[in-house]
Amino acid sequence: MKRDIKALSQHSFDVLIIGAGIYGAATAWDAALRGLSVALIDKSDFGSATSSNSLKIVHGGLRYLQQLDIPRVRESVRERMIFMRIAPHLVHPFPCVMPTYGHFMKGNEIMRMGLYLNDILSFDRNRLQDPEKTIPAGRVVSRKECLRLVPGIDGKRVRGGAFWTDAQMYNSERLLLSFVLSASRRGAEVANYIEAKEFLKRGNRVEGVKAVDGLTGDALEIRATMIINTSGGWVDEVLRRALKHSSRVHLSTAMNLVVRRSLLSECAAGIAAPFRFQRNNGSVYQGSRVLFFAPWRKCTLIGTYHQPYSGNPEDLQVTEKEIQDFLENVNAGYPQDPIGRDEISFVHKGFLPMDGIHRKTGEILLTKHSRLYDHFREDGLDGLISVVGVKYTTARDVAEKAVNRIFKKMGKTPPSPLSRDTQLVGGEIERFDDFLSRAVSSTPEGQSAEVVRHLVYNYGSEYARILKYGERRSDLLKTVPGSSEVLLAEVIHAIREEMAQKLTDIVLRRTDLGSAGHPGKEAIATCVRVAAKELGWNKSRTQEEVDDLEKTYEAHGLK
């Protein structure tokens, strides 16, 4: 995958996609698969904003049963299965439990009925041929078993637990990147660090954008028949460059903690924590909300802390007060094994669209369904569609709908979608456990099985490409200092084949080095030394890259 700025400016595309989060990446993949000429740009790196803020869960829709939103349950079940089909190395079944209390809505009886209904609605969940992707039926477990699975909660009122299986992304950043890589291999022109500054118009039609290369400062024009705005929290900011007065999205923030400790060993848990909200009239609401604890590698992800947001998306910050308030809430729900501030290794924070705030409880009312805005119908401006997504799980499905709309706008019948069944780069695996076993059993001499396992989980069927770097330089098969898994070859591969342009791209989104927290000074020094040689950085630029990475960690809650 090469960053070809000339190709962006010298060709006219069927579709230009602005914003390379998961929705933009999935749209580029679907469109390229169906034969459209595609350009995909982002003013920063691929997936560097909200898409990097995730609990890594691919939800099957159990929580939507509470509102009896059956279509949304079915959509989630289907998309969970599709993710496991097209990216079998990156998405795996994931057990979850929620403690039950009393005899009413949170009791065993209601939960048992809910699990049974969920199994009926997800009757086709196990149509994949890979046995590793099996989603078993839900069940209610005993009080003793629940407390064993979730040892840190106050067990006085616990009666049992609702136990079900969802799916988890091993590496959400690489999953998004797999969509981008796959689109590129199908002919899409993709480029990070390209910002759309102004729309090119003829009459009431948009024909392209004036853009700036953020790495060189060079200006360019990109022309396309249709433009798709998938810029997440920046949707309105982009729209205002075409429509002077435009407000489609009310933003809220979602914050998740990374705790450098494995609190739960066998499954994720939805844990009730006390919640207090002071209303405008001074009265106080006392209630509870469910926090999700998800084991991930050797850490625990905890979420989610929601707040309304106003102002420029560029000004988003993680404040110490937010961290302390959330941590207090977390420890109130998990009092037997409290988490210290020094155990928080990373804080993710991103945007979600909201419909408002519940006046009584202060709860953020998140937007339930993704939206497609055809700006010809709504604003009289042709050639422009905006996509507002609500969750990672449904990005592929929304992308499919957006591409259908593109074909119809072009006066064509949409071809059958192929993204439901076509495996992403690295996903050419029939049975994951068998593939992993063969890879580990054929571990090259001098290499560890741990490294090979790591490579399979991150690169899937393409893992051998990383090992091939050692054929010319054996030193590239050494691990980065401070890591027992990440090879120097991965740093080289990120730059040469995956369009990593900055140190933050390498450490946070191409490799596993820094996504759970600071990898250590020696690891950073090694990576930046390799990157400087590959990308031709001088001493000043090299130090600037290190400083930018350190500032990124500070901005994400690292003291």
C-alpha positions as CSV (number, residue, x, y, z in Angstrom):
1,M,0.0,0.0,0.0
2,K,1.7,3.2,-1.2
3,R,0.9,6.8,-0.6
4,D,0.5,8.1,-4.2
5,I,-0.5,11.8,-4.0
6,K,-0.1,12.3,-7.8
7,A,-2.7,9.5,-8.4
8,L,-5.1,11.3,-6.1
9,S,-4.9,14.5,-8.1
10,Q,-4.5,13.1,-11.6
11,H,-7.6,10.9,-11.7
12,S,-11.3,11.5,-11.4
13,F,-12.9,8.9,-9.1
14,D,-16.4,7.5,-8.8
15,V,-16.3,8.1,-5.1
16,L,-14.1,10.1,-2.7
17,I,-14.4,9.2,1.0
18,I,-13.4,11.8,3.5
19,G,-12.6,10.2,6.9
20,A,-10.8,6.9,7.3
21,G,-12.3,5.6,10.6
22,I,-14.0,2.3,10.5
23,Y,-17.0,3.6,8.6
24,G,-14.8,5.2,5.9
25,A,-12.5,2.2,5.7
26,A,-15.5,-0.2,5.3
27,T,-17.1,2.0,2.7
28,A,-13.9,2.1,0.7
29,W,-13.7,-1.7,0.8
30,D,-17.3,-2.3,-0.2
31,A,-17.1,0.3,-3.0
32,A,-13.9,-1.1,-4.4
33,L,-15.2,-4.7,-4.3
34,R,-18.2,-3.6,-6.4
35,G,-16.0,-2.1,-9.1
36,L,-16.1,1.6,-8.3
37,S,-13.0,3.7,-8.5
38,V,-12.3,4.9,-5.0
39,A,-10.2,7.5,-3.1
40,L,-10.0,7.4,0.7
41,I,-8.4,10.3,2.6
42,D,-8.0,11.3,6.3
43,K,-6.5,14.4,7.8
44,S,-4.7,12.2,10.3
45,D,-3.8,8.5,10.3
46,F,-6.3,5.7,9.6
47,G,-8.5,5.1,12.6
48,S,-6.6,7.5,14.8
49,A,-9.7,9.2,16.4
50,T,-12.9,7.6,17.7
51,S,-12.3,4.2,16.0
52,S,-9.3,3.8,18.3
53,N,-11.6,4.3,21.3
54,S,-13.2,0.8,21.8
55,L,-13.9,-1.9,24.3
56,K,-13.0,-4.3,21.5
57,I,-16.4,-5.9,21.7
58,V,-18.4,-7.0,18.6
59,H,-21.8,-7.0,20.1
60,G,-24.5,-9.5,19.1
61,G,-27.3,-7.3,20.2
62,L,-28.3,-8.8,23.6
63,R,-28.6,-5.4,25.2
64,Y,-31.2,-4.3,22.5
65,L,-33.7,-6.9,23.8
66,Q,-34.4,-4.5,26.7
67,Q,-36.0,-2.1,24.2
68,L,-37.4,-5.1,22.1
69,D,-35.5,-3.7,19.2
70,I,-35.6,-6.9,17.2
71,P,-34.3,-5.5,13.9
72,R,-31.2,-4.2,15.7
73,V,-30.6,-7.6,17.4
74,R,-30.8,-9.4,14.1
75,E,-28.5,-6.8,12.4
76,S,-25.9,-7.2,15.2
77,V,-26.0,-11.0,15.2
78,R,-25.4,-11.0,11.4
79,E,-22.6,-8.5,11.5
80,R,-20.9,-10.3,14.4
81,M,-20.8,-13.5,12.3
82,I,-19.6,-11.6,9.2
83,F,-16.7,-10.1,11.1
84,M,-15.7,-13.5,12.3
85,R,-15.9,-14.8,8.7
86,I,-13.9,-12.0,7.0
87,A,-11.3,-11.5,9.7
88,P,-11.1,-14.8,11.6
89,H,-7.7,-14.0,13.0
90,L,-8.9,-10.7,14.6
91,V,-12.4,-11.5,15.8
92,H,-13.1,-14.4,18.2
93,P,-15.9,-15.6,20.5
94,F,-15.8,-13.9,23.9
95,P,-17.7,-15.1,27.0
96,C,-19.5,-12.5,29.2
97,V,-21.4,-12.6,32.5
98,M,-23.7,-10.1,34.3
99,P,-24.5,-10.7,38.0
100,T,-28.2,-11.0,38.8
101,Y,-30.1,-9.5,41.7
102,G,-33.5,-10.0,43.3
103,H,-36.5,-11.4,41.4
104,F,-37.4,-8.6,38.9
105,M,-35.7,-7.0,35.9
106,K,-32.2,-7.9,37.2
107,G,-33.2,-11.3,38.5
108,N,-32.5,-14.8,37.4
109,E,-35.9,-15.4,36.0
110,I,-36.0,-12.4,33.7
111,M,-32.4,-12.9,32.6
112,R,-33.1,-16.5,31.8
113,M,-36.0,-15.5,29.6
114,G,-33.9,-12.8,27.9
115,L,-31.1,-15.3,27.1
116,Y,-33.6,-17.8,25.8
117,L,-35.2,-15.1,23.5
118,N,-31.7,-14.0,22.4
119,D,-30.9,-17.6,21.4
120,I,-34.1,-17.8,19.4
121,L,-33.4,-14.5,17.6
122,S,-29.8,-15.6,16.8
123,F,-30.8,-19.0,15.5
124,D,-28.4,-18.7,12.6
125,R,-25.4,-17.5,14.6
126,N,-23.4,-20.6,14.0
127,R,-23.4,-20.9,10.2
128,L,-19.7,-20.5,9.9
129,Q,-17.7,-23.7,9.2
130,D,-15.0,-22.9,11.7
131,P,-15.7,-24.6,15.1
132,E,-13.6,-21.9,16.9
133,K,-16.3,-19.4,15.9
134,T,-19.2,-21.2,17.7
135,I,-21.4,-19.0,19.8
136,P,-23.0,-21.3,22.5
137,A,-26.4,-20.8,24.0
138,G,-26.7,-18.4,27.0
139,R,-27.4,-19.7,30.5
140,V,-27.9,-18.6,34.1
141,V,-25.0,-19.6,36.4
142,S,-25.1,-20.0,40.2
143,R,-24.2,-17.4,42.7
144,K,-21.0,-19.3,43.6
145,E,-20.0,-19.5,39.9
146,C,-20.7,-15.8,39.3
147,L,-18.6,-14.7,42.3
148,R,-15.8,-16.9,41.1
149,L,-15.9,-15.3,37.6
150,V,-16.2,-11.8,39.0
151,P,-14.4,-11.9,42.4
152,G,-14.1,-8.1,43.0
153,I,-17.8,-7.2,43.3
154,D,-19.9,-6.9,46.5
155,G,-21.6,-10.3,46.5
156,K,-24.1,-9.7,49.3
157,R,-27.2,-9.4,47.0
158,V,-25.9,-11.5,44.1
159,R,-28.2,-14.4,43.2
160,G,-26.4,-15.7,40.1
161,G,-25.3,-14.5,36.8
162,A,-26.5,-14.3,33.2
163,F,-23.8,-15.9,31.0
164,W,-23.6,-15.4,27.2
165,T,-21.1,-15.2,24.4
166,D,-20.3,-12.2,22.2
167,A,-17.1,-11.6,20.2
168,Q,-14.0,-9.6,20.8
169,M,-11.5,-7.9,18.5
170,Y,-8.0,-8.9,19.3
171,N,-6.7,-5.7,17.7
172,S,-9.3,-3.2,16.6
173,E,-6.7,-0.9,15.0
174,R,-5.4,-3.7,12.7
175,L,-9.0,-4.8,11.9
176,L,-9.6,-1.3,10.6
177,L,-6.3,-1.3,8.8
178,S,-7.3,-4.6,7.1
179,F,-10.2,-2.8,5.5
180,V,-7.9,-0.1,4.2
181,L,-5.3,-2.6,3.0
182,S,-8.0,-4.7,1.3
183,A,-9.5,-1.6,-0.5
184,S,-6.0,-0.6,-1.7
185,R,-5.4,-4.1,-3.1
186,R,-8.6,-3.8,-5.0
187,G,-7.5,-0.6,-6.6
188,A,-8.5,2.2,-4.2
189,E,-6.2,5.1,-3.8
190,V,-5.8,5.7,-0.1
191,A,-3.8,8.3,1.8
192,N,-3.4,9.4,5.4
193,Y,-2.6,13.0,6.4
194,I,-4.6,14.6,3.6
195,E,-7.1,17.2,4.7
196,A,-10.1,18.3,2.7
197,K,-10.1,22.0,3.1
198,E,-12.8,23.2,0.6
199,F,-15.3,21.6,-1.7
200,L,-15.2,22.1,-5.5
201,K,-18.6,23.0,-6.8
202,R,-20.3,23.6,-10.1
203,G,-23.7,25.1,-9.6
204,N,-25.5,22.9,-7.0
205,R,-23.2,20.0,-7.4
206,V,-20.1,19.0,-5.5
207,E,-17.3,17.7,-7.8
208,G,-14.4,17.2,-5.5
209,V,-12.3,18.9,-2.9
210,K,-9.3,21.2,-2.5
211,A,-7.0,19.4,-0.1
212,V,-3.7,19.9,1.7
213,D,-1.0,17.2,2.3
214,G,-0.3,17.5,6.0
215,L,3.2,16.1,5.6
216,T,4.5,18.4,2.9
217,G,2.0,21.3,2.9
218,D,1.4,20.9,-0.8
219,A,-2.1,21.7,-2.1
220,L,-4.0,19.3,-4.4
221,E,-7.4,18.8,-5.9
222,I,-9.3,15.5,-5.8
223,R,-12.2,15.1,-8.1
224,A,-15.0,12.6,-7.9
225,T,-18.6,11.9,-9.0
226,M,-19.8,11.3,-5.5
227,I,-18.3,12.3,-2.1
228,I,-19.0,10.5,1.1
229,N,-18.4,12.3,4.4
230,T,-17.5,9.7,7.0
231,S,-15.5,11.9,9.3
232,G,-17.1,10.8,12.6
233,G,-17.0,13.6,15.2
234,W,-15.9,16.0,12.5
235,V,-19.0,15.4,10.2
236,D,-20.4,18.8,10.8
237,E,-17.0,20.5,10.6
238,V,-16.6,19.0,7.1
239,L,-20.1,19.8,6.1
240,R,-19.7,23.5,7.0
241,R,-17.1,23.7,4.2
242,A,-20.0,23.0,1.7
243,L,-23.0,24.3,3.7
244,K,-22.5,27.4,5.7
245,H,-25.1,26.4,8.3
246,S,-25.1,22.7,9.0
247,S,-25.7,20.8,12.2
248,R,-26.5,17.1,11.8
249,V,-24.9,15.7,14.9
250,H,-25.0,16.4,18.7
251,L,-21.8,15.0,20.1
252,S,-21.1,13.2,23.3
253,T,-17.8,11.7,24.5
254,A,-17.2,8.1,25.4
255,M,-14.2,7.3,27.6
256,N,-12.7,3.9,28.4
257,L,-9.9,3.0,30.8
258,V,-7.0,0.5,30.2
259,V,-5.9,-1.0,33.4
260,R,-2.6,-2.8,33.4
261,R,-3.9,-5.7,35.5
262,S,-5.9,-8.7,34.6
263,L,-9.0,-8.4,36.9
264,L,-11.0,-11.1,35.2
265,S,-9.4,-14.2,33.8
266,E,-12.2,-16.1,32.1
267,C,-14.8,-13.7,30.7
268,A,-15.9,-10.1,30.5
269,A,-18.5,-8.8,33.0
270,G,-21.2,-6.2,33.1
271,I,-21.0,-4.8,36.6
272,A,-23.6,-2.4,38.2
273,A,-22.0,0.7,39.8
274,P,-23.8,3.4,41.8
275,F,-24.5,6.6,39.8
276,R,-25.3,10.0,41.1
277,F,-26.7,12.9,39.1
278,Q,-27.5,16.4,40.3
279,R,-30.3,18.0,38.4
280,N,-30.5,21.7,37.5
281,N,-33.1,22.3,40.3
282,G,-30.6,21.0,42.9
283,S,-32.3,17.7,43.5
284,V,-30.2,14.5,43.2
285,Y,-30.9,11.3,41.3
286,Q,-29.4,8.2,42.9
287,G,-29.3,5.1,40.6
288,S,-26.9,2.7,39.0
289,R,-25.4,2.0,35.6
290,V,-23.6,-0.9,34.1
291,L,-19.9,-0.8,33.5
292,F,-18.2,-3.3,31.2
293,F,-15.0,-5.0,32.3
294,A,-13.3,-6.8,29.4
295,P,-10.1,-8.8,29.8
296,W,-7.8,-7.9,26.9
297,R,-4.3,-9.5,26.6
298,K,-2.8,-8.9,30.0
299,C,-4.9,-5.9,30.8
300,T,-8.5,-5.0,31.5
301,L,-10.6,-2.5,29.5
302,I,-13.3,-0.7,31.5
303,G,-16.1,1.4,30.0
304,T,-17.9,3.5,29.4
305,Y,-18.0,7.0,30.8
306,H,-20.3,9.3,28.8
307,Q,-20.5,13.1,28.8
308,P,-22.2,15.6,26.5
309,Y,-19.8,17.6,24.3
310,S,-19.9,21.0,22.7
311,G,-17.2,23.0,20.9
312,N,-14.6,22.1,18.4
313,P,-13.8,18.4,18.1
314,E,-10.1,19.4,17.8
315,D,-10.2,20.6,21.4
316,L,-11.1,17.1,22.8
317,Q,-9.0,16.3,25.9
318,V,-8.9,13.8,28.7
319,T,-8.9,15.6,32.0
320,E,-7.7,14.3,35.3
321,K,-11.0,15.1,36.9
322,E,-12.8,12.8,34.4
323,I,-10.4,10.0,35.2
324,Q,-10.7,10.4,38.9
325,D,-14.6,10.6,38.7
326,F,-14.8,7.5,36.5
327,L,-12.3,5.6,38.6
328,E,-14.3,6.4,41.8
329,N,-17.4,5.0,40.0
330,V,-15.5,1.9,38.9
331,N,-14.2,1.1,42.4
332,A,-17.7,1.6,43.9
333,G,-18.9,-1.2,41.6
334,Y,-15.8,-3.3,42.2
335,P,-14.9,-2.6,45.8
336,Q,-13.2,-5.9,46.8
337,D,-10.2,-5.2,44.5
338,P,-9.9,-1.4,44.0
339,I,-7.9,0.0,41.1
340,G,-5.3,2.6,41.8
341,R,-4.7,5.6,39.6
342,D,-1.2,4.4,38.9
343,E,-2.6,1.2,37.3
344,I,-4.4,3.2,34.5
345,S,-2.0,2.8,31.6
346,F,-4.1,4.5,28.9
347,V,-7.4,6.3,28.5
348,H,-9.4,6.2,25.3
349,K,-11.8,9.0,24.5
350,G,-13.8,9.6,21.4
351,F,-17.1,10.8,20.1
352,L,-20.6,9.3,19.8
353,P,-23.7,11.0,18.4
354,M,-26.4,11.6,21.0
355,D,-30.1,12.5,20.9
356,G,-30.0,14.4,24.2
357,I,-29.8,14.0,28.0
358,H,-32.4,12.3,30.2
359,R,-33.8,15.0,32.4
360,K,-34.4,12.7,35.4
361,T,-31.3,10.6,35.4
362,G,-28.7,12.6,33.5
363,E,-28.1,9.6,31.3
364,I,-26.7,10.4,27.8
365,L,-29.3,9.3,25.3
366,L,-27.1,7.9,22.5
367,T,-28.3,7.8,19.0
368,K,-29.5,4.3,18.3
369,H,-29.3,4.0,14.6
370,S,-26.7,5.1,12.0
371,R,-27.9,7.7,9.5
372,L,-27.3,8.5,5.8
373,Y,-27.8,12.1,4.8
374,D,-28.4,12.7,1.1
375,H,-27.6,16.5,0.8
376,F,-29.4,16.8,-2.4
377,R,-32.7,15.8,-0.8
378,E,-32.1,17.8,2.4
379,D,-30.0,20.8,1.2
380,G,-30.3,20.9,-2.6
381,L,-26.6,20.1,-2.9
382,D,-25.9,17.1,-5.2
383,G,-23.0,14.7,-5.1
384,L,-22.6,14.6,-1.3
385,I,-23.7,12.1,1.3
386,S,-22.8,12.1,5.0
387,V,-22.7,9.0,7.1
388,V,-23.2,9.2,10.9
389,G,-22.2,5.9,12.6
390,V,-23.1,4.7,16.1
391,K,-20.9,1.6,16.7
392,Y,-18.0,-0.4,15.3
393,T,-20.1,-3.6,14.9
394,T,-22.4,-2.2,12.2
395,A,-19.9,-0.3,10.1
396,R,-19.7,-2.8,7.3
397,D,-23.5,-3.0,7.0
398,V,-23.8,0.8,6.9
399,A,-21.0,0.9,4.3
400,E,-23.0,-1.5,2.2
401,K,-26.1,0.7,2.4
402,A,-24.0,3.8,1.6
403,V,-22.5,2.2,-1.5
404,N,-26.0,1.1,-2.6
405,R,-27.0,4.8,-2.4
406,I,-24.0,5.8,-4.5
407,F,-25.0,3.5,-7.3
408,K,-28.6,4.7,-7.3
409,K,-27.4,8.3,-7.3
410,M,-25.3,7.5,-10.4
411,G,-28.3,6.0,-12.1
412,K,-27.1,2.4,-11.8
413,T,-28.5,-0.7,-10.2
414,P,-26.3,-1.7,-7.3
415,P,-24.4,-5.0,-7.9
416,S,-24.8,-7.6,-5.2
417,P,-22.6,-6.7,-2.1
418,L,-19.5,-8.8,-1.8
419,S,-18.2,-7.6,1.6
420,R,-20.3,-10.0,3.5
421,D,-18.3,-13.0,2.3
422,T,-15.0,-11.7,1.0
423,Q,-12.2,-12.2,3.5
424,L,-10.0,-9.2,4.3
425,V,-6.3,-9.1,4.0
426,G,-5.0,-11.8,6.4
427,G,-8.3,-13.5,6.6
428,E,-7.7,-16.4,4.3
429,I,-8.1,-19.0,7.1
430,E,-10.7,-21.8,7.1
431,R,-10.2,-23.0,10.6
432,F,-8.4,-20.7,12.9
433,D,-7.3,-23.1,15.6
434,D,-5.9,-25.5,13.0
435,F,-4.1,-22.6,11.2
436,L,-2.6,-21.4,14.5
437,S,-1.5,-24.9,15.5
438,R,0.3,-25.4,12.2
439,A,2.0,-22.1,12.4
440,V,3.2,-22.6,15.9
441,S,4.4,-26.2,15.2
442,S,6.5,-24.8,12.3
443,T,8.1,-22.0,14.3
444,P,11.4,-21.2,12.7
445,E,14.6,-22.2,14.5
446,G,15.6,-19.5,16.9
447,Q,12.2,-18.0,17.1
448,S,9.6,-18.4,19.9
449,A,6.2,-19.9,19.6
450,E,4.9,-16.8,21.5
451,V,6.1,-14.5,18.7
452,V,4.5,-16.7,16.0
453,R,1.2,-16.8,17.9
454,H,1.3,-13.0,18.2
455,L,2.0,-12.7,14.4
456,V,-0.9,-15.0,13.5
457,Y,-3.4,-13.1,15.7
458,N,-2.3,-9.8,14.2
459,Y,-1.5,-10.6,10.6
460,G,-3.5,-13.8,10.0
461,S,-2.7,-15.7,6.8
462,E,0.0,-13.0,6.0
463,Y,2.1,-13.6,9.1
464,A,4.8,-15.3,7.1
465,R,5.4,-12.0,5.3
466,I,6.8,-10.6,8.5
467,L,9.1,-13.6,9.0
468,K,10.5,-13.2,5.5
469,Y,12.2,-10.0,6.5
470,G,14.7,-12.2,8.3
471,E,15.9,-13.8,5.1
472,R,18.0,-10.8,4.3
473,R,18.5,-9.3,7.8
474,S,18.3,-11.8,10.7
475,D,18.4,-8.9,13.2
476,L,14.9,-7.9,12.1
477,L,13.5,-11.1,13.7
478,K,14.6,-9.8,17.1
479,T,11.9,-8.4,19.4
480,V,11.7,-4.7,20.2
481,P,13.3,-4.0,23.6
482,G,10.6,-4.3,26.3
483,S,8.4,-6.6,24.3
484,S,8.4,-10.3,24.1
485,E,6.3,-10.4,20.9
486,V,6.7,-7.4,18.6
487,L,9.5,-7.9,16.0
488,L,11.7,-5.2,14.5
489,A,10.4,-6.5,11.2
490,E,6.9,-5.3,12.1
491,V,8.2,-1.7,12.3
492,I,9.8,-2.0,8.9
493,H,6.7,-3.6,7.5
494,A,4.5,-0.8,8.9
495,I,6.5,1.8,7.0
496,R,7.1,0.0,3.7
497,E,3.7,-1.8,3.3
498,E,1.2,-0.1,5.6
499,M,1.8,3.6,5.1
500,A,3.0,4.4,8.6
501,Q,4.2,8.0,8.3
502,K,4.8,8.9,11.9
503,L,6.1,7.3,15.1
504,T,2.6,7.4,16.6
505,D,1.3,5.4,13.6
506,I,3.8,2.6,14.3
507,V,3.6,2.4,18.1
508,L,-0.2,3.0,18.5
509,R,-1.9,1.6,15.3
510,R,0.4,-0.7,13.3
511,T,2.0,-2.8,16.1
512,D,1.0,-3.9,19.5
513,L,3.7,-1.9,21.2
514,G,1.8,1.0,22.7
515,S,-1.9,0.4,22.4
516,A,-2.2,-0.6,26.0
517,G,0.2,2.0,27.4
518,H,3.7,3.4,27.2
519,P,6.1,0.8,25.8
520,G,9.1,2.2,27.5
521,K,11.9,4.6,26.6
522,E,14.1,1.9,25.1
523,A,11.3,0.6,22.8
524,I,10.6,4.1,21.6
525,A,14.3,4.8,21.0
526,T,14.6,1.6,18.9
527,C,11.5,2.3,16.9
528,V,12.3,5.9,16.1
529,R,15.9,4.9,15.1
530,V,14.5,2.3,12.6
531,A,11.8,4.8,11.3
532,A,14.3,7.6,10.9
533,K,16.5,5.5,8.7
534,E,13.6,4.2,6.6
535,L,11.9,7.6,6.2
536,G,14.9,9.9,6.0
537,W,14.3,11.9,9.2
538,N,17.0,14.3,10.4
539,K,17.9,14.7,14.0
540,S,15.3,17.5,14.6
541,R,12.5,15.5,13.0
542,T,13.4,12.4,14.9
543,Q,13.2,14.3,18.2
544,E,9.9,15.9,17.1
545,E,8.4,12.4,16.5
546,V,9.4,11.2,20.0
547,D,8.0,14.4,21.6
548,D,4.7,14.0,19.7
549,L,4.4,10.4,20.9
550,E,5.0,11.4,24.5
551,K,2.5,14.2,24.2
552,T,0.0,11.7,22.9
553,Y,0.4,9.5,26.0
554,E,0.0,12.5,28.2
555,A,-3.2,13.5,26.4
556,H,-4.5,9.9,27.0
557,G,-4.2,10.0,30.7
558,L,-0.6,8.8,31.3
559,K,1.0,10.8,34.1
